Amino acid sequence: MRPHFTKRTVNVSTVVEMEQIHKDQYMRISNTLIAIMNGKDPSMQNSTINMKYYEKDGKLKILLWGELDFMEEMLGTISMLDDTGYENKQ
């Protein structure tokens, strides 16, 4: 007899490393991601985010952990907030 399981959860962790980030860009990215975390769906309450900005080097590290839906939303938001795609097209 097979055991009865509830909905399967898949958790993912990732580190996003962004270079050539000015302090104002860091603040915009950080504030947006924190706002998403504060308003996230209760089903994603076990998700976490940590950010570390290295002002001297202009680097931002974003550490994410959570379910696939959370990761998809956060990575999509980071991609949208990343100005490099726009700057490289000019």
Backbone hydrogen bonds in HBPLUS format (Angstrom, degrees):
<---DONOR---> <-ACCEPTOR-->    atom                        ^
c    i                          cat <-CA-CA->   ^        H-A-AA   ^      H-
h    n   atom  resd res      DA  || num        DHA   H-A  angle D-A-AA Bond
n    s   type  num  typ     dist DA aas  dist angle  dist       angle   num
A0012-VAL N   A0066-GLY O   2.73 MM  54  5.53 164.2  1.76 154.5 156.5     1
A0066-GLY N   A0012-VAL O   2.97 MM  54  5.53 156.9  2.02 153.6 161.2     2
A0014-THR N   A0064-LEU O   2.99 MM  50  5.39 155.1  2.05 146.1 150.0     3
A0064-LEU N   A0014-THR O   2.93 MM  50  5.39 169.0  1.94 160.0 163.7     4
A0016-VAL N   A0062-ILE O   2.78 MM  46  4.99 168.1  1.79 150.0 153.5     5
A0062-ILE N   A0016-VAL O   2.79 MM  46  4.99 159.4  1.84 147.9 154.9     6
A0018-MET N   A0060-LEU O   2.79 MM  42  5.09 170.8  1.79 157.5 160.8     7
A0060-LEU N   A0018-MET O   2.86 MM  42  5.09 159.0  1.90 148.3 154.1     8
A0021-ILE N   A0058-GLY O   2.81 MM  37  4.84 172.8  1.82 130.6 133.1     9
A0025-GLN N   A0022-HIS O   3.00 MM   3  5.25 120.8  2.37 103.7 118.8    10
A0026-TYR N   A0022-HIS O   2.92 MM   4  6.25 159.4  1.96 157.4 164.1    11
A0027-MET N   A0023-LYS O   2.93 MM   4  6.19 160.1  1.97 150.4 155.2    12
A0028-ARG N   A0024-ASP O   3.07 MM   4  6.25 157.2  2.12 141.7 147.5    13
A0029-ILE N   A0025-GLN O   2.92 MM   4  6.13 170.7  1.93 157.7 159.8    14
A0030-SER N   A0026-TYR O   2.80 MM   4  5.85 169.7  1.81 155.9 159.6    15
A0031-ASN N   A0027-MET O   2.89 MM   4  5.88 167.7  1.90 146.6 150.7    16
A0032-THR N   A0028-ARG O   3.08 MM   4  6.14 158.4  2.13 144.2 150.2    17
A0033-LEU N   A0029-ILE O   2.99 MM   4  6.18 168.2  2.00 155.9 159.0    18
A0034-ILE N   A0030-SER O   2.92 MM   4  6.06 159.2  1.97 153.4 159.5    19
A0035-ALA N   A0031-ASN O   2.98 MM   4  6.08 151.7  2.06 140.5 148.3    20
A0036-ILE N   A0032-THR O   3.03 MM   4  6.34 153.5  2.10 147.7 154.6    21
A0037-MET N   A0033-LEU O   2.99 MM   4  6.24 156.8  2.04 144.0 150.5    22
A0038-ASN N   A0034-ILE O   2.88 MM   4  6.13 153.6  1.95 149.3 156.2    23
A0039-GLY N   A0035-ALA O   3.08 MM   4  6.24 136.7  2.28 140.7 151.2    24
A0039-GLY N   A0036-ILE O   3.23 MM   3  5.21 131.4  2.48  94.9 107.6    25
A0040-LYS N   A0037-MET O   3.47 MM   3  5.16 169.7  2.48 100.4 101.9    26
A0044-MET N   A0041-ASP O   2.81 MM   3  5.55 164.7  1.84 126.7 132.1    27
A0045-GLN N   A0042-PRO O   3.16 MM   3  5.16 150.9  2.25 116.7 113.6    28
A0047-SER N   A0044-MET O   3.03 MM   3  5.64 165.3  2.05 125.4 127.6    29
A0048-THR N   A0065-TRP O   2.80 MM  17  5.24 159.2  1.84 152.5 158.6    30
A0065-TRP N   A0048-THR O   3.08 MM  17  5.24 149.1  2.18 149.4 146.3    31
A0050-ASN N   A0063-LEU O   2.91 MM  13  5.03 148.2  2.01 143.1 150.9    32
A0063-LEU N   A0050-ASN O   2.72 MM  13  5.03 172.3  1.72 160.2 162.7    33
A0052-LYS N   A0061-LYS O   2.90 MM   9  5.23 152.9  1.97 150.6 157.2    34
A0061-LYS N   A0052-LYS O   2.89 MM   9  5.23 166.9  1.91 152.3 156.7    35
A0054-TYR N   A0059-LYS O   2.75 MM   5  5.10 174.2  1.75 161.1 163.2    36
A0057-ASP N   A0054-TYR O   3.13 MM   3  5.52 124.0  2.46 106.2 119.2    37
A0058-GLY N   A0054-TYR O   2.75 MM   4  5.72 122.7  2.08 146.9 164.7    38
A0059-LYS N   A0054-TYR O   3.16 MM   5  5.10 155.5  2.22 134.3 136.7    39
A0058-GLY N   A0055-GLU O   3.21 MM   3  4.86 137.3  2.40  90.5 102.6    40
A0071-MET N   A0067-GLU O   2.99 MM   4  6.27 164.6  2.02 157.5 162.4    41
A0072-GLU N   A0068-LEU O   2.87 MM   4  6.05 160.5  1.91 153.8 158.8    42
A0073-GLU N   A0069-ASP O   3.06 MM   4  6.28 162.3  2.10 147.7 151.9    43
A0074-MET N   A0070-PHE O   2.91 MM   4  6.15 168.2  1.93 158.0 161.2    44
A0075-LEU N   A0071-MET O   2.88 MM   4  5.93 170.1  1.89 153.7 157.0    45
A0076-GLY N   A0072-GLU O   3.00 MM   4  5.98 153.6  2.07 141.5 149.3    46
A0077-THR N   A0073-GLU O   2.98 MM   4  6.17 152.5  2.06 144.0 151.5    47
A0078-ILE N   A0074-MET O   2.88 MM   4  6.15 161.7  1.91 152.7 157.6    48
A0079-SER N   A0075-LEU O   2.93 MM   4  6.07 158.2  1.98 144.4 150.4    49
A0080-MET N   A0076-GLY O   2.98 MM   4  6.20 151.7  2.06 141.7 149.4    50
A0081-LEU N   A0077-THR O   2.87 MM   4  6.12 151.4  1.96 150.4 158.5    51
A0082-ASP N   A0078-ILE O   2.99 MM   4  6.06 125.9  2.29 142.0 155.2    52
A0086-TYR N   A0083-ASP O   3.13 MM   3  5.50 121.1  2.49 108.3 121.5    53
A0087-GLU N   A0083-ASP O   3.04 MM   4  6.27 165.9  2.06 159.0 163.5    54
A0088-ASN N   A0084-THR O   2.92 MM   4  5.95 156.3  1.97 151.4 156.5    55
A0089-LYS N   A0086-TYR O   3.21 MM   3  5.39 143.1  2.35 101.2 111.5    56
A0090-GLN N   A0087-GLU O   3.34 MM   3  5.54 154.8  2.41 102.5 109.6    57
